[in-house]
């Protein structure tokens, strides 16, 4: 079977990341740009960030919140948009800090979402500064934000969104390391290099990973239910992959952490019809818990895939996609690429099942919408 017949816009985007990474890092880690937005005294004074977004941008916020805590030396919350806009009080936003010590960061490539504008207006109402991370500095969101951090992602297909997700991850890493640099707790150049080195390390593996996901899609293409499992930051990588399964293949998909999966989702009927993907990084304190969950998933008959940079053995019968080991001093660099295998699989499942993306509305071959 000729894989080229199933080439699609997810594959195009993943493949493009190796060229995009140096450009996106250059745009996002631009110290002049960041210092113009947040001069050193203001950045150094920050004690609390709230990062939020819709859809893929919410996944990016959740994935990078622990990374921002590590890089910036500040507290960082990643509430969902409804929680921030409708349930956070002013006291919740401040969380014991002064207004000038808090920054609300909304993420939206297009900047056009009504909910994004609401987030920024909520920050203004609480008396704290607001920032929009976007690729559209002329958007409604940009007009509502006090600070506009434009990621300047080069033009290329972004449907379903994947390059924009990579850009958001990069921008959040850059923002966190810049604040940490102003505080004297982080060297921004190290974070910058970690991204460049890790993406470059993945390039030689790309063709083999793409082939493996194409082959796996041959046996997964008729499945209609998928679960993606991960903990902490990988929980949000799992969420992003869930979103690609829905957008590409129009299937039922959900994400869960390993504890909920073991206590609840384990009991779903017809396990042989539920494609299950586990995300875990080599430095995760619960690596053994994920390994046990994989064993159970295989034992109950679920089609199972593990996406990891760990070199430990997993249960026989599980497909394992091994990414290069993330640097010990920057295990979070795995987040820059760990979403790629599941996204490729989602797209190939759709293509090999004869589906177009977005419930047959988007032709990934011609890159046109069918209205």
ROFILUM-786712 format. One record per residue (C-alpha): residue in one letter; x, y, z. Coordinates in pm, 1 decimal, always signed. Layout:
# ROFILUM-786712
SITE   code         c1         c2         c3
SITE      A          X          Y          Z
...
END
This chain:
# ROFILUM-786712
SITE   code         c1         c2         c3
SITE      X       +0.0       +0.0       +0.0
SITE      X     +143.3     +336.0     -105.1
SITE      X     +156.2     +564.9     +199.0
SITE      X     +183.0     +866.2      -29.7
SITE      X     -181.5     +815.0     -129.9
SITE      X     -276.2     +900.0     +228.1
SITE      X      -50.0    +1200.3     +274.3
SITE      X     -241.2    +1471.3     +458.0
SITE      X     -216.0    +1809.6     +623.4
SITE      X     -123.2    +1668.1     +964.3
SITE      X     +173.6    +1487.1     +813.0
SITE      X     +266.1    +1803.1     +625.6
SITE      X     +265.3    +2003.6     +948.1
SITE      X     +458.9    +1751.6    +1157.0
SITE      X     +720.4    +1723.1     +884.8
SITE      X     +744.8    +2102.4     +871.4
SITE      X     +831.9    +2131.7    +1240.7
SITE      X    +1197.7    +2060.1    +1171.9
SITE      X    +1221.2    +2371.4     +956.4
SITE      X     +978.3    +2568.6    +1170.2
SITE      X    +1156.5    +2513.8    +1502.8
SITE      X    +1462.3    +2738.2    +1442.3
SITE      X    +1245.1    +3013.2    +1294.6
SITE      X     +981.7    +2992.9    +1569.3
SITE      X    +1243.8    +2986.5    +1843.3
SITE      X    +1411.2    +3291.9    +1691.5
SITE      X    +1079.3    +3481.0    +1683.5
SITE      X     +966.2    +3378.8    +2032.1
SITE      X    +1295.4    +3405.7    +2222.9
SITE      X    +1361.9    +3755.4    +2083.7
SITE      X    +1480.7    +3938.6    +2395.3
SITE      X    +1408.0    +4280.4    +2244.4
SITE      X    +1048.8    +4178.8    +2176.5
SITE      X    +1001.2    +4036.0    +2525.0
SITE      X    +1169.9    +4324.2    +2706.6
SITE      X     +955.8    +4572.4    +2513.4
SITE      X     +647.7    +4390.7    +2641.3
SITE      X     +775.1    +4332.2    +2994.0
SITE      X    +1072.3    +4547.8    +3098.3
SITE      X    +1308.0    +4373.4    +3339.4
SITE      X    +1176.7    +4533.0    +3663.1
SITE      X     +817.7    +4443.5    +3575.3
SITE      X     +904.6    +4087.4    +3474.9
SITE      X    +1118.9    +4034.4    +3783.2
SITE      X     +833.2    +4152.7    +4005.4
SITE      X     +589.6    +3889.2    +3876.5
SITE      X     +486.9    +3619.1    +4122.8
SITE      X     +184.3    +3466.6    +3952.9
SITE      X      +83.6    +3381.3    +3595.1
SITE      X     -253.7    +3258.4    +3477.8
SITE      X     -236.9    +3102.7    +3131.3
SITE      X     -549.9    +3002.1    +2944.0
SITE      X     -690.7    +2942.8    +2599.1
SITE      X     -956.6    +2757.5    +2403.4
SITE      X     -921.3    +2418.3    +2234.7
SITE      X     -562.4    +2348.2    +2129.8
SITE      X     -452.1    +2664.6    +2309.1
SITE      X     -594.3    +2533.8    +2636.4
SITE      X     -389.6    +2215.9    +2585.0
SITE      X      -77.8    +2428.7    +2534.9
SITE      X     -153.4    +2629.6    +2850.2
SITE      X     -202.6    +2317.1    +3060.7
SITE      X     +104.6    +2141.6    +2922.5
SITE      X     +332.1    +2437.8    +2985.3
SITE      X     +200.7    +2556.8    +3323.7
SITE      X     +436.9    +2325.0    +3519.1
SITE      X     +719.6    +2426.0    +3283.8
SITE      X     +654.3    +2795.6    +3349.2
SITE      X     +667.6    +2729.6    +3724.0
SITE      X    +1005.5    +2565.4    +3675.4
SITE      X    +1151.7    +2821.0    +3434.6
SITE      X    +1006.6    +3141.3    +3577.4
SITE      X    +1007.2    +3063.5    +3948.4
SITE      X     +645.8    +3180.2    +3983.5
SITE      X     +314.0    +3017.6    +4056.9
SITE      X     +119.3    +2936.5    +3740.9
SITE      X     -243.5    +2833.0    +3704.7
SITE      X     -409.9    +2707.4    +3386.5
SITE      X     -786.4    +2723.2    +3441.2
SITE      X    -1020.6    +2646.0    +3157.2
SITE      X    -1178.4    +2957.4    +2999.8
SITE      X    -1517.7    +2917.4    +3164.3
SITE      X    -1361.0    +2875.9    +3507.2
SITE      X    -1150.1    +3188.7    +3464.9
SITE      X    -1424.7    +3404.2    +3316.1
SITE      X    -1720.3    +3296.9    +3528.5
SITE      X    -1593.9    +3144.1    +3851.4
SITE      X    -1261.4    +3308.5    +3940.2
SITE      X    -1314.4    +3594.4    +4183.3
SITE      X    -1072.3    +3885.2    +4197.6
SITE      X     -923.3    +3716.5    +4505.2
SITE      X     -875.1    +3394.6    +4306.7
SITE      X     -691.8    +3584.4    +4034.4
SITE      X     -465.5    +3764.3    +4281.0
SITE      X     -414.1    +3464.5    +4511.3
SITE      X     -247.8    +3678.4    +4774.8
SITE      X      -36.7    +3879.4    +4528.5
SITE      X      -52.1    +4248.6    +4446.3
SITE      X     -204.4    +4339.0    +4109.6
SITE      X     +132.9    +4430.6    +3958.7
SITE      X     +264.2    +4084.5    +4049.6
SITE      X       +5.9    +3899.8    +3838.4
SITE      X      -11.9    +3849.2    +3462.9
SITE      X     -301.7    +3682.2    +3278.9
SITE      X     -190.0    +3527.4    +2949.7
SITE      X     -449.9    +3427.7    +2691.3
SITE      X     -341.6    +3214.8    +2394.6
SITE      X     -505.9    +3222.7    +2052.8
SITE      X     -338.5    +3194.2    +1713.1
SITE      X     -626.5    +3376.6    +1545.6
SITE      X     -708.0    +3603.2    +1838.0
SITE      X    -1068.5    +3612.7    +1722.8
SITE      X    -1247.4    +3400.6    +1981.0
SITE      X    -1513.6    +3570.8    +2189.4
SITE      X    -1399.9    +3368.8    +2489.7
SITE      X    -1043.9    +3498.7    +2447.7
SITE      X    -1172.1    +3855.7    +2460.6
SITE      X    -1369.0    +3766.9    +2775.3
SITE      X    -1053.3    +3631.5    +2942.8
SITE      X     -865.6    +3952.2    +2870.9
SITE      X    -1154.4    +4167.1    +2987.8
SITE      X    -1176.6    +3960.0    +3306.3
SITE      X     -810.8    +4036.2    +3375.6
SITE      X     -870.1    +4406.7    +3320.3
SITE      X    -1169.3    +4401.1    +3555.8
SITE      X     -951.2    +4244.0    +3825.3
SITE      X     -693.9    +4518.9    +3778.1
SITE      X     -410.8    +4293.4    +3657.6
SITE      X     -213.7    +4306.1    +3335.4
SITE      X     -318.5    +4094.5    +3039.4
SITE      X     -121.1    +3950.1    +2750.5
SITE      X     -233.0    +3780.0    +2431.2
SITE      X       -5.7    +3526.5    +2261.5
SITE      X     -119.7    +3526.6    +1899.9
SITE      X      -28.5    +3518.5    +1536.3
SITE      X     -274.5    +3797.4    +1458.1
SITE      X     -183.7    +4132.9    +1615.0
SITE      X     -485.3    +4297.9    +1448.4
SITE      X     -743.2    +4064.2    +1604.3
SITE      X    -1023.2    +4142.9    +1848.2
SITE      X     -821.5    +3972.6    +2118.9
SITE      X     -520.3    +4190.2    +2045.6
SITE      X     -734.5    +4500.0    +2085.1
SITE      X     -857.7    +4375.2    +2422.5
SITE      X     -510.9    +4287.1    +2555.3
SITE      X     -274.9    +4529.2    +2722.7
SITE      X      +25.1    +4339.0    +2585.5
SITE      X      +38.5    +4154.5    +2251.9
SITE      X     +305.5    +3887.4    +2208.1
SITE      X     +303.5    +3801.4    +1836.4
SITE      X     +465.3    +3465.4    +1759.4
SITE      X     +505.2    +3541.7    +1386.7
SITE      X     +458.8    +3182.9    +1268.1
SITE      X     +548.7    +3156.2     +897.5
SITE      X     +264.2    +3087.5     +655.3
SITE      X     +178.9    +2722.4     +586.7
SITE      X     -125.6    +2501.7     +621.9
SITE      X     -243.5    +2481.2     +984.8
SITE      X     -558.9    +2270.7     +944.3
SITE      X     -620.9    +2095.1    +1177.7
SITE      X     -409.0    +2316.6    +1398.2
SITE      X      -67.8    +2171.6    +1483.5
SITE      X     +193.6    +2431.8    +1385.5
SITE      X       +0.3    +2684.6    +1593.6
SITE      X      +17.5    +2446.8    +1892.2
SITE      X     +394.5    +2416.2    +1850.8
SITE      X     +419.6    +2796.2    +1831.5
SITE      X     +218.2    +2834.4    +2153.9
SITE      X     +438.7    +2584.1    +2337.7
SITE      X     +748.3    +2768.9    +2217.6
SITE      X     +613.2    +3110.2    +2316.1
SITE      X     +520.0    +2992.0    +2664.9
SITE      X     +865.1    +2839.3    +2714.6
SITE      X    +1020.8    +3165.5    +2595.2
SITE      X     +801.0    +3378.8    +2821.4
SITE      X     +869.2    +3158.1    +3123.3
SITE      X    +1243.5    +3154.4    +3067.5
SITE      X    +1252.0    +3530.1    +3004.3
SITE      X    +1076.7    +3597.9    +3336.5
SITE      X    +1307.6    +3348.9    +3505.1
SITE      X    +1606.1    +3522.3    +3348.7
SITE      X    +1489.5    +3857.0    +3482.0
SITE      X    +1460.9    +3697.8    +3825.7
SITE      X    +1802.3    +3536.1    +3794.4
SITE      X    +1667.9    +3180.7    +3830.2
SITE      X    +1689.3    +3063.7    +3467.8
SITE      X    +1917.7    +3104.9    +3170.1
SITE      X    +1687.0    +3165.9    +2869.9
SITE      X    +1955.0    +3046.1    +2627.8
SITE      X    +1938.7    +2700.8    +2786.3
SITE      X    +1563.4    +2669.5    +2729.5
SITE      X    +1603.8    +2795.5    +2376.4
SITE      X    +1874.3    +2540.5    +2302.3
SITE      X    +1677.1    +2258.5    +2462.7
SITE      X    +1394.7    +2309.6    +2212.7
SITE      X    +1628.3    +2331.7    +1915.4
SITE      X    +1830.1    +2027.4    +2019.8
SITE      X    +1528.9    +1809.9    +2095.3
SITE      X    +1339.9    +1883.8    +1775.4
SITE      X    +1660.2    +1825.4    +1578.1
SITE      X    +1710.1    +1492.7    +1758.7
SITE      X    +1363.6    +1383.0    +1647.2
SITE      X    +1422.7    +1453.8    +1278.4
SITE      X    +1619.9    +1132.8    +1201.8
SITE      X    +1339.2     +932.5    +1366.8
SITE      X    +1055.5    +1102.0    +1181.7
SITE      X    +1025.6     +868.2     +883.4
SITE      X    +1026.3     +556.9    +1101.9
SITE      X     +763.7     +707.9    +1334.9
SITE      X     +548.9     +813.6    +1039.8
SITE      X     +574.1     +463.6     +889.2
SITE      X     +481.4     +304.2    +1222.2
SITE      X     +175.1     +525.3    +1265.5
SITE      X      +66.7     +453.6     +908.6
SITE      X      +95.8      +79.5     +966.2
SITE      X      -86.4      +97.5    +1299.7
SITE      X     -367.4     +294.2    +1135.2
SITE      X     -430.8       -9.6     +915.7
SITE      X     -561.9     -200.8    +1217.2
SITE      X     -706.4     +100.2    +1403.0
SITE      X     -888.0     +276.3    +1117.4
SITE      X    -1228.5     +119.3    +1185.8
SITE      X    -1227.5     +191.7    +1558.3
SITE      X    -1482.8     +450.1    +1668.3
SITE      X    -1366.8     +507.1    +2026.3
SITE      X    -1030.2     +627.1    +2150.9
SITE      X     -883.2     +716.9    +2489.1
SITE      X     -557.2     +899.5    +2539.4
SITE      X     -396.2     +879.3    +2883.3
SITE      X     -128.4    +1095.5    +3042.4
SITE      X      -34.1    +1262.5    +3370.2
SITE      X      +71.2    +1619.7    +3455.4
SITE      X     +194.3    +1788.0    +3135.0
SITE      X     +135.0    +1470.6    +2932.6
SITE      X     -230.7    +1491.0    +3037.1
SITE      X     -254.4    +1792.5    +2807.7
SITE      X      -52.2    +1629.0    +2531.0
SITE      X     -315.7    +1355.8    +2556.4
SITE      X     -588.6    +1618.5    +2533.2
SITE      X     -433.3    +1762.3    +2218.5
SITE      X     -415.3    +1418.7    +2054.3
SITE      X     -778.2    +1358.7    +2153.6
SITE      X     -868.9    +1679.4    +1971.6
SITE      X     -690.5    +1562.0    +1655.7
SITE      X     -879.9    +1230.4    +1659.3
SITE      X    -1208.0    +1418.9    +1674.4
SITE      X    -1110.0    +1676.4    +1412.7
SITE      X     -952.8    +1427.6    +1171.9
SITE      X    -1155.1    +1110.0    +1212.1
SITE      X    -1482.2    +1236.9    +1366.4
SITE      X    -1470.4     +961.2    +1628.0
SITE      X    -1554.2     +958.7    +1996.5
SITE      X    -1234.5    +1041.2    +2186.6
SITE      X    -1154.3    +1133.9    +2544.5
SITE      X     -848.3    +1188.0    +2760.5
SITE      X     -781.8    +1086.2    +3119.4
SITE      X     -506.4    +1068.0    +3375.7
SITE      X     -376.0     +724.7    +3466.7
SITE      X     -551.0     +714.0    +3805.3
SITE      X     -894.4     +788.0    +3658.5
SITE      X     -830.5     +544.4    +3375.9
SITE      X     -750.0     +263.2    +3619.5
SITE      X    -1047.7     +335.3    +3845.1
SITE      X    -1317.2     +429.2    +3593.2
SITE      X    -1244.1     +406.3    +3220.0
SITE      X    -1102.0      +55.8    +3261.5
SITE      X    -1460.3      -71.3    +3294.9
SITE      X    -1586.5      +38.7    +2953.0
SITE      X    -1743.5     -243.5    +2755.6
SITE      X    -1599.5     -387.2    +2435.0
SITE      X    -1238.4     -299.2    +2516.9
SITE      X    -1122.8     -448.0    +2186.6
SITE      X    -1297.2     -157.7    +2012.0
SITE      X    -1124.7     +122.1    +2207.5
SITE      X     -789.2     +244.2    +2078.6
SITE      X     -585.5     +351.6    +2381.4
SITE      X     -271.9     +566.2    +2380.1
SITE      X      -51.9     +622.9    +2684.5
SITE      X     +183.8     +922.4    +2708.5
SITE      X     +469.0     +913.5    +2959.1
SITE      X     +810.9    +1075.8    +2992.9
SITE      X    +1121.9     +897.3    +3113.4
SITE      X    +1154.8    +1115.3    +3424.0
SITE      X     +791.2    +1079.4    +3534.8
SITE      X     +759.7     +973.7    +3901.1
SITE      X     +465.4     +752.8    +3804.2
SITE      X     +637.6     +570.1    +3519.4
SITE      X     +573.0     +238.4    +3692.3
SITE      X     +202.7     +326.6    +3728.4
SITE      X     +174.7     +397.3    +3357.1
SITE      X     +360.6      +72.7    +3277.8
SITE      X     +111.9     -119.4    +3492.3
SITE      X     -179.2      +56.3    +3320.2
SITE      X      -36.3      -42.9    +2981.4
SITE      X      -12.4     -404.0    +3099.2
SITE      X     -375.1     -398.3    +3208.4
SITE      X     -487.8     -231.8    +2884.2
SITE      X     -325.2     -508.6    +2681.2
SITE      X     -458.7     -778.8    +2915.0
SITE      X     -821.4     -668.2    +2871.3
SITE      X     -781.8     -661.4    +2494.6
SITE      X     -750.5     -294.5    +2415.7
SITE      X     -547.3     -194.4    +2108.1
SITE      X     -266.8       -9.0    +2287.9
SITE      X       +5.3     +237.9    +2192.9
SITE      X     +268.5     +393.6    +2420.6
SITE      X     +435.4     +722.6    +2325.9
SITE      X     +744.2     +775.6    +2539.4
SITE      X    +1109.9     +867.4    +2562.2
SITE      X    +1166.5     +602.1    +2830.4
SITE      X    +1379.8     +302.4    +2741.2
SITE      X    +1205.7      +62.0    +2980.0
SITE      X    +1007.7     -238.2    +2857.3
SITE      X     +629.7     -224.4    +2830.1
SITE      X     +382.8     -512.2    +2810.3
SITE      X     +415.2     -742.1    +2513.6
SITE      X     +133.1     -666.7    +2274.6
SITE      X     +152.4     -289.1    +2312.5
SITE      X     +288.1      -87.5    +2023.6
SITE      X     +560.4     +145.0    +2148.7
SITE      X     +663.3     +467.8    +1976.6
SITE      X     +993.4     +573.3    +2131.0
SITE      X    +1098.8     +932.5    +2089.6
SITE      X    +1456.3    +1043.0    +2161.3
SITE      X    +1533.0    +1090.6    +2529.8
SITE      X    +1464.1    +1445.5    +2642.9
SITE      X    +1758.5    +1625.6    +2809.4
SITE      X    +1790.9    +1557.4    +3182.4
SITE      X    +1801.4    +1930.6    +3252.8
SITE      X    +1494.0    +1994.5    +3032.5
SITE      X    +1261.4    +1690.9    +3040.0
SITE      X     +981.7    +1924.3    +2933.0
SITE      X    +1136.4    +1942.8    +2584.1
SITE      X     +953.6    +1616.1    +2513.3
SITE      X     +631.3    +1821.0    +2499.4
SITE      X     +752.4    +1987.0    +2180.5
SITE      X     +716.3    +1658.8    +1988.5
SITE      X     +524.2    +1400.3    +2193.0
SITE      X     +195.5    +1508.2    +2036.9
SITE      X     +321.0    +1423.7    +1686.8
SITE      X     +283.9    +1040.9    +1680.1
SITE      X      -77.3    +1041.5    +1800.8
SITE      X     -165.5    +1324.9    +1563.5
SITE      X      -15.1    +1132.9    +1270.4
SITE      X     -207.8     +823.2    +1377.0
SITE      X     -535.8    +1016.3    +1397.9
SITE      X     -488.5    +1154.4    +1047.7
SITE      X     -390.7     +819.4     +898.1
SITE      X     -687.5     +647.8    +1064.7
SITE      X     -915.2     +898.7     +892.7
SITE      X     -739.5     +879.9     +557.3
SITE      X     -723.2     +499.7     +550.4
SITE      X    -1093.6     +480.7     +644.5
SITE      X    -1178.9     +703.7     +347.8
SITE      X    -1282.5     +998.6     +564.4
SITE      X    -1215.3    +1366.9     +513.6
SITE      X    -1131.7    +1582.3     +815.1
SITE      X    -1384.8    +1772.6    +1025.1
SITE      X    -1669.1    +1527.9     +964.6
SITE      X    -1602.4    +1515.9     +589.6
SITE      X    -1596.8    +1894.9     +556.6
SITE      X    -1224.1    +1942.6     +486.8
SITE      X    -1045.1    +1775.1     +196.8
SITE      X     -688.0    +1730.6     +319.7
SITE      X     -567.2    +1652.8      -33.1
SITE      X     -681.7    +1976.2     -196.2
SITE      X     -685.4    +2176.6     +131.0
SITE      X    -1035.5    +2300.8      +59.1
SITE      X    -1353.0    +2314.0     +264.3
SITE      X    -1675.6    +2149.2     +145.5
SITE      X    -1962.4    +2366.9     +258.5
END
